[in-house]
Amino acid sequence: MDFIRMAIPPAVYSSLLLWDEKGIFKTFWQRYDELLRTSFHQVTYTARIPMSVLQKFRFDRKKIINGQPFIAESLKYNITDQEVVEVEMLFRTIKKYKK
């Protein structure tokens, strides 16, 4: 393990050990646990969106609606020949709230 720390610069180094200072628990699981405990509320949002925008929709990017950050979980709409369609979107909040 010391060899790895010497070979990789400290800013880049991360560990798969749970208890390490830069381990996977500190770098990922702790923040994910906090997100699940203080946020991740389900929100349904309905909007009329052009099909060209829906075709380019990215689920891996957060969306900001009325100043609130969300991640998209699902989109429901009917495929038609209309340019703009009614879309029911399911989002999860990712802002940390105090308990």
Backbone bond lengths (Angstrom), bond angles and torsions (degrees), N, CA, C in turn:
res aa  C-N    CA-C-N  psi(-1)  N-CA   C-N-CA  omega(-1)  CA-C   N-CA-C  phi
1 M - - - 1.441 - - 1.525 111.09 -
2 D 1.323 117.94 -37.67 1.455 120.90 178.83 1.521 110.87 -63.98
3 F 1.328 117.02 -34.28 1.454 120.96 178.14 1.525 110.47 -62.03
4 I 1.331 116.71 -42.10 1.461 121.09 179.70 1.518 109.78 -64.38
5 R 1.307 117.94 -42.57 1.461 121.29 179.31 1.524 111.42 -63.13
6 M 1.305 117.23 -34.80 1.459 120.62 179.58 1.531 110.38 -74.85
7 A 1.320 118.23 -36.54 1.460 122.06 -175.06 1.528 112.62 -78.10
8 I 1.321 117.80 -29.29 1.461 121.43 -177.60 1.530 108.58 -108.97
9 P 1.316 118.46 130.58 1.461 120.72 179.21 1.530 111.52 -57.84
10 P 1.338 118.32 146.48 1.468 121.60 -177.24 1.522 114.26 -56.80
11 A 1.330 118.87 -33.05 1.461 121.00 -179.56 1.522 111.79 -67.73
12 V 1.324 117.74 -27.27 1.461 122.44 -177.35 1.525 111.04 -95.45
13 Y 1.309 116.75 -26.82 1.464 122.27 -173.25 1.526 112.05 -61.83
14 S 1.310 115.89 133.25 1.453 122.32 169.22 1.519 107.02 -142.45
15 S 1.308 115.59 158.98 1.456 119.90 -174.18 1.517 110.35 -124.70
16 L 1.317 116.21 149.36 1.457 120.52 173.88 1.521 111.57 -84.90
17 L 1.320 116.83 -5.67 1.449 120.55 177.61 1.521 109.57 -71.74
18 L 1.313 117.49 135.72 1.455 120.75 -177.85 1.519 112.70 -68.89
19 W 1.313 118.01 -36.28 1.462 121.45 -171.58 1.523 113.96 -93.17
20 D 1.294 119.12 -2.25 1.451 122.99 -178.98 1.530 110.00 -71.95
21 E 1.332 117.14 151.88 1.472 122.85 178.69 1.526 111.91 -54.36
22 K 1.317 117.43 -41.59 1.463 121.90 178.56 1.528 110.44 -108.99
23 G 1.308 115.33 27.37 1.455 120.83 -177.89 1.508 112.78 -73.92
24 I 1.294 115.53 174.51 1.461 121.67 -175.49 1.528 112.03 -65.72
25 F 1.333 117.92 -28.91 1.467 118.91 177.35 1.521 110.69 -67.59
26 K 1.323 117.45 -47.32 1.473 121.37 -178.39 1.520 111.83 -68.42
27 T 1.331 117.60 -36.42 1.459 120.25 -174.42 1.531 114.00 -87.02
28 F 1.337 118.29 -21.90 1.455 118.89 -178.36 1.521 113.01 -134.18
29 W 1.306 119.03 -61.18 1.462 122.62 -169.75 1.518 113.38 -62.58
30 Q 1.321 118.53 -34.92 1.457 120.52 179.55 1.529 110.54 -65.07
31 R 1.347 116.71 -44.38 1.466 119.84 177.80 1.534 111.41 -67.23
32 Y 1.327 117.04 -38.67 1.469 121.09 179.28 1.532 110.19 -65.20
33 D 1.320 117.34 -41.91 1.464 121.60 177.92 1.523 110.62 -62.48
34 E 1.325 116.85 -42.09 1.462 121.04 178.42 1.529 110.76 -64.01
35 L 1.313 116.85 -39.83 1.460 121.27 177.42 1.527 110.67 -61.22
36 L 1.321 117.65 -45.25 1.460 121.14 -179.32 1.527 111.91 -67.06
37 R 1.325 117.51 -33.38 1.460 120.99 -178.65 1.523 112.80 -78.53
38 T 1.336 118.19 -35.62 1.464 120.80 -172.34 1.518 114.26 -109.84
39 S 1.307 119.14 -4.95 1.455 120.91 -175.95 1.526 109.53 -150.06
40 F 1.310 116.82 -143.08 1.464 125.29 176.98 1.531 112.02 64.99
41 H 1.350 115.51 33.13 1.462 120.66 177.44 1.522 109.39 -75.45
42 Q 1.312 116.30 144.31 1.459 122.03 -179.09 1.525 110.06 -84.07
43 V 1.325 116.75 131.05 1.459 122.56 179.85 1.522 108.48 -131.86
44 T 1.334 116.44 130.52 1.456 121.70 176.05 1.526 108.09 -104.49
45 Y 1.322 115.81 134.03 1.457 122.26 -175.21 1.522 107.53 -134.71
46 T 1.332 116.86 132.54 1.460 121.19 179.15 1.526 109.15 -114.26
47 A 1.325 115.93 134.84 1.463 120.76 -179.19 1.523 109.92 -151.09
48 R 1.324 115.40 160.23 1.466 121.58 173.14 1.520 106.81 -100.20
49 I 1.325 115.61 118.66 1.461 121.25 -172.97 1.533 109.39 -128.44
50 P 1.322 116.98 138.22 1.472 119.85 176.13 1.533 110.96 -64.19
51 M 1.318 116.60 146.00 1.469 121.56 179.60 1.528 111.43 -60.44
52 S 1.319 117.71 -33.66 1.467 120.32 179.62 1.532 111.29 -62.88
53 V 1.325 117.47 -33.69 1.464 121.67 177.16 1.530 109.93 -73.72
54 L 1.324 117.14 -40.45 1.476 121.01 179.52 1.523 111.65 -63.10
55 Q 1.314 116.93 -37.20 1.461 120.51 -179.63 1.523 112.13 -65.38
56 K 1.326 116.89 -25.67 1.463 121.52 -178.97 1.534 112.43 -102.51
57 F 1.338 117.22 8.41 1.465 121.25 -175.95 1.525 110.89 -62.21
58 R 1.335 116.73 132.25 1.466 122.53 -178.64 1.526 109.35 -110.73
59 F 1.324 116.53 120.92 1.465 121.35 177.48 1.530 112.02 -81.61
60 D 1.313 117.44 -15.05 1.462 120.26 -177.74 1.524 113.26 -89.58
61 R 1.308 118.09 2.84 1.463 122.09 179.29 1.520 109.82 -115.15
62 K 1.329 116.39 141.97 1.459 118.51 177.93 1.520 109.69 -74.87
63 K 1.311 115.35 151.13 1.459 122.79 179.48 1.524 108.04 -114.91
64 I 1.320 117.01 143.40 1.457 122.58 177.67 1.528 107.39 -110.51
65 I 1.335 116.56 119.25 1.459 122.40 177.56 1.521 107.17 -125.41
66 N 1.330 116.22 119.47 1.470 122.77 -176.84 1.526 111.75 52.38
67 G 1.316 117.43 40.10 1.459 122.23 177.36 1.517 115.15 79.03
68 Q 1.320 118.08 2.36 1.462 122.78 -177.73 1.529 109.70 -104.74
69 P 1.332 119.34 126.46 1.470 120.28 178.43 1.534 111.95 -79.35
70 F 1.320 115.97 136.19 1.464 123.23 -179.61 1.520 110.10 -134.56
71 I 1.340 115.41 159.20 1.452 120.63 164.19 1.528 106.64 -116.89
72 A 1.314 115.67 140.60 1.463 120.96 -177.32 1.521 110.24 -79.79
73 E 1.326 115.59 138.23 1.455 121.25 177.05 1.523 111.41 -108.95
74 S 1.337 117.23 -41.53 1.466 119.32 178.94 1.527 110.90 -158.42
75 L 1.335 114.50 158.35 1.463 123.35 174.89 1.523 107.26 -128.48
76 K 1.338 116.80 135.19 1.465 121.04 176.78 1.517 108.32 -126.45
77 Y 1.339 115.10 124.82 1.459 120.45 177.90 1.526 108.67 -159.73
78 N 1.320 115.16 161.09 1.468 121.59 177.13 1.516 108.53 -97.83
79 I 1.311 115.89 134.21 1.459 120.53 177.16 1.524 108.41 -79.11
80 T 1.317 115.62 121.34 1.467 121.63 -179.60 1.523 108.74 -134.85
81 D 1.327 115.15 -179.21 1.461 119.19 177.05 1.531 111.43 -91.01
82 Q 1.328 117.73 4.30 1.461 121.56 177.63 1.526 110.18 -77.28
83 E 1.316 115.19 150.65 1.466 120.94 -179.94 1.535 112.05 -72.90
84 V 1.344 116.46 -37.57 1.467 121.54 -178.72 1.528 108.64 -116.22
85 V 1.344 116.85 132.35 1.467 121.00 -178.56 1.525 110.69 -124.60
86 E 1.309 115.11 155.34 1.462 122.48 175.86 1.529 107.92 -80.94
87 V 1.333 116.37 126.34 1.458 121.74 -175.71 1.524 109.60 -123.72
88 E 1.324 115.98 129.39 1.463 121.29 172.27 1.524 107.07 -99.56
89 M 1.327 115.59 117.39 1.461 121.05 -175.51 1.522 109.95 -111.29
90 L 1.308 115.93 138.84 1.460 121.89 176.75 1.520 107.57 -111.41
91 F 1.326 115.49 122.29 1.460 122.05 -178.70 1.521 110.23 -121.25
92 R 1.337 115.68 163.51 1.467 123.25 171.71 1.522 107.80 -123.22
93 T 1.334 116.82 135.22 1.464 120.25 177.50 1.532 109.27 -71.51
94 I 1.321 116.15 145.60 1.468 119.86 178.09 1.526 112.12 -126.10
95 K 1.335 116.46 6.34 1.456 120.84 175.48 1.523 108.44 -78.83
96 K 1.321 117.44 137.70 1.462 120.77 179.13 1.519 109.64 -79.96
97 Y 1.327 116.01 125.01 1.456 122.46 177.98 1.520 108.48 -107.55
98 K 1.319 115.42 150.53 1.467 119.25 175.71 1.522 108.34 -78.99
99 K 1.318 116.24 146.86 1.476 120.60 -179.02 1.507 111.22 -71.97
